[in-house]
Amino acid sequence: MVETTRNYNQFQQAPRVLVVGTGAVGGYYGGKLAQAGARVAALCRSEFAQVKEKGISISSVGGDFTFMPEKVIGHLSEYAPPPDFMLVALKVLPQIDTANLIRESVGPETTIVLLQNGIHIEEPLVEAFPENEIISALAFICLSRPKPGHIEHSDYGRLVIGRFPQGSSTRTELLASLFNSVQVPCETTEDVITARWRKLVWNAAFNPLSVLAGGLDTLTMVQSPGAVQLARKIMNEVCQVAAADGYALPAEVVEQNIEGTQAMAPFKTSMLQDYEAGRPMEVEAILGNCLRTAQQHDVEVPYLESFYVLMKLVQEQRRYK
Amino acid sequence: MVETTRNYNQFQQAPRVLVVGTGAVGGYYGGKLAQAGARVAALCRSEFAQVKEKGISISSVGGDFTFMPEKVIGHLSEYAPPPDFMLVALKVLPQIDTANLIRESVGPETTIVLLQNGIHIEEPLVEAFPENEIISALAFICLSRPKPGHIEHSDYGRLVIGRFPQGSSTRTELLASLFNSVQVPCETTEDVITARWRKLVWNAAFNPLSVLAGGLDTLTMVQSPGAVQLARKIMNEVCQVAAADGYALPAEVVEQNIEGTQAMAPFKTSMLQDYEAGRPMEVEAILGNCLRTAQQHDVEVPYLESFYVLMKLVQEQRRYK
C-alpha cells in the first residue's frame, strides 16, 4: 500500500467533509480537518453570515487559527455531491431528528461521523442508514463559544474514534491520520461503545452536578469534598450500568476521572454553558439513556436517577420562563 | 379543677409569652396567642422600628388581623422578669446558637417552646436548660413575608405540640387551649418526636426539591410525575430512618403527604423563599440531621444524600456570590 503524504490513498483527492452542527465542537474539529488538507464545508444556521464572511476564529491552547470553510451553506440542498465524511456535531436532543435532518446529503459512500455526547445515540442512525459506515467519535476537550464566529479552546483536545458498533475500517484510520497530522491526538478503537461508556462516566457526573449545585466550574467541584463524593457515586453507578450492558470498564476509571478533573484548567461544563445561555441541555443523551439502560438490566441507580429527574425539572422550568 | 374562661388556672393572670425570632412563623403564632389573651412580647431585629410603630399586619385565610405586641424589644435585656413561655421561632442554622441566644431570659419557670423545623433539634436546648420544660412544636402552615411588618397566611395553620421528649404537661395543654380558642387547630401529642419525623417526611422532600428543580411551587411539583416520584423516594427514605431511630411511621404517611400537597394552594416552600431572598436555608436541620441519623443506623439513603450534598453546594455557592 502506497501512502501519499496526505494519506488520501482511498480518494482521488483530499476527502470532502461536511460539518453539520457548526458549534464549538464542529467548528474546532472541522477547522482542524481543513488544516489537515480536507475540503471542509460547514452547514451554519444562526452564524451563517458571520462565518461566510469571516470564517471561525479559534483561540486555542494549541495555537490560534481561523477556519475558513471551503463552502458555507445554510441548507443541505446547497451542497453536492454527497460528502465522503459527514461530521455530525449537533447536540443530541429529543427535538432533533438527526437522521431526517442529514438524509438528503447522505450518499451511498458517505461515512457518518457522530461527534456527540451520550450513550446509545447511534441506533437511530444505523436504522436510517443501514448501508452506511458509521464512525462514533468522542471529544475530550474544553471548548466554549463566547461569541458568534469565535471558539475558545482552553484545554485538552484528544479524540477517540471507532467504527460502530465495533471493528476497524480504512476510513476510521484515515480520519485518525488526518487529525493526528495536525496535532489533534486521535486514537482509534475497535470497541467504541466501551469508549463511549467510559466518557459517559465523566459526563453523567460533572455535567449535571455543575448545573444542580448552582453553577460550579470543574475546579470548584473537585475542590468540594461533597461534590467529589457525589460525583464518585454517579460514576460508580455508570460503571455498573456499563458492565450490565456488556461493556465492563476498568475499576480505576472513576479515580482517573476525578484526578483528570483536578488537573484540568477550571472549566464550565457543556451543560452549564447551555444552561446559562438558556439553550437545551443533553439530559436525555447523557442521563436518560443511561437510566433507561439501567432499568432494562434491573440495576439500581438512585444517584443517577436523582440527577436525571432534577435536570429534567430544571430543563422544563427553563422552558416556562 | 376550676377552669377560667381563658384557662389561665396555672397563672395569676394571662401568661407572659416572649417570641424570639419574629419572622413569619413567630409573628403569626405570636399574634394568635395575643388574640387568645396572652401577654405577648416580641424580640425583633431588622424590623424593630416598623413593628414597634405599627405592629405586624397579617393577611390570613382565617381573617386578617394585626399583631401589636405588648412590648417590642431589640435585645433580651429589655425584658423582665423571664416569660412563662419562650416561643422560639428562629430558623435552625449551624451559625445560630439558640441556647446561648435565649439564655439571659430563661428563668427557672420558663417553658421553652421550639416552633421550628427539622429533626434532633431539641438536644442542644435540653443540654443547656436541663431543668426547664421544653415543648416541641410543629406548624403545618403556608406563610410568607412579602415585606417588613407584613405576613401572608395562604393556607393551613394547624399545630402539633408535645412535651419533649414525651408525655404530657399542664403547660402543653394550656398552650393548646390558647391556640384552639382562636381557631388555630392545635393537637397535643405524647410522642412529639414521632410527630417531628412525620413532618420531616414532607420537608425533606419538597423543600430541597423546590430549590434544586429550579424554583418550583408545590403545585408545579405535584403536577410533575418525575418530581412526585423523586419526592416519594425521599419520603420512603425518611420513613426508614425514622423507624431505625425508633419512631416508626404509618405506611400511609407518604401518600398522605403527596395528596395533602396536591390539595394545597400553590405555595413556595420555606427553603425556596429563603433561597430566592438570599437567606440561609435549613439544610442541616432538615436534611443533614436526618442523613447523620441514617448513617448512625447504617440506613442507605442515596436520594436524601444527593439532595443534601446538592443543597449544601447551592448554599455555599450562594455565599460566594
Chai-1 contact restraints between the chains, C-beta under 6 A:
chainA,res_idxA,chainB,res_idxB,connection_type,confidence,min_distance_angstrom,max_distance_angstrom,comment,restraint_id
A,L212,B,L212,contact,1.0,0.0,6.0,A-B,restraint_1
A,L212,B,L310,contact,1.0,0.0,6.0,A-B,restraint_2
A,A213,B,L310,contact,1.0,0.0,6.0,A-B,restraint_3
A,A213,B,L313,contact,1.0,0.0,6.0,A-B,restraint_4
A,G214,B,V314,contact,1.0,0.0,6.0,A-B,restraint_5
A,G214,B,Q317,contact,1.0,0.0,6.0,A-B,restraint_6
A,G226,B,V309,contact,1.0,0.0,6.0,A-B,restraint_7
A,G226,B,K312,contact,1.0,0.0,6.0,A-B,restraint_8
A,A227,B,L313,contact,1.0,0.0,6.0,A-B,restraint_9
A,L230,B,V309,contact,1.0,0.0,6.0,A-B,restraint_10
A,P302,B,P302,contact,1.0,0.0,6.0,A-B,restraint_11
A,P302,B,Y303,contact,1.0,0.0,6.0,A-B,restraint_12
A,Y303,B,P302,contact,1.0,0.0,6.0,A-B,restraint_13
A,Y303,B,S306,contact,1.0,0.0,6.0,A-B,restraint_14
A,S306,B,Y303,contact,1.0,0.0,6.0,A-B,restraint_15
A,S306,B,S306,contact,1.0,0.0,6.0,A-B,restraint_16
A,V309,B,G226,contact,1.0,0.0,6.0,A-B,restraint_17
A,V309,B,L230,contact,1.0,0.0,6.0,A-B,restraint_18
A,L310,B,L212,contact,1.0,0.0,6.0,A-B,restraint_19
A,L310,B,A213,contact,1.0,0.0,6.0,A-B,restraint_20
A,K312,B,G226,contact,1.0,0.0,6.0,A-B,restraint_21
A,L313,B,A213,contact,1.0,0.0,6.0,A-B,restraint_22
A,L313,B,A227,contact,1.0,0.0,6.0,A-B,restraint_23
A,V314,B,G214,contact,1.0,0.0,6.0,A-B,restraint_24
A,Q317,B,G214,contact,1.0,0.0,6.0,A-B,restraint_25
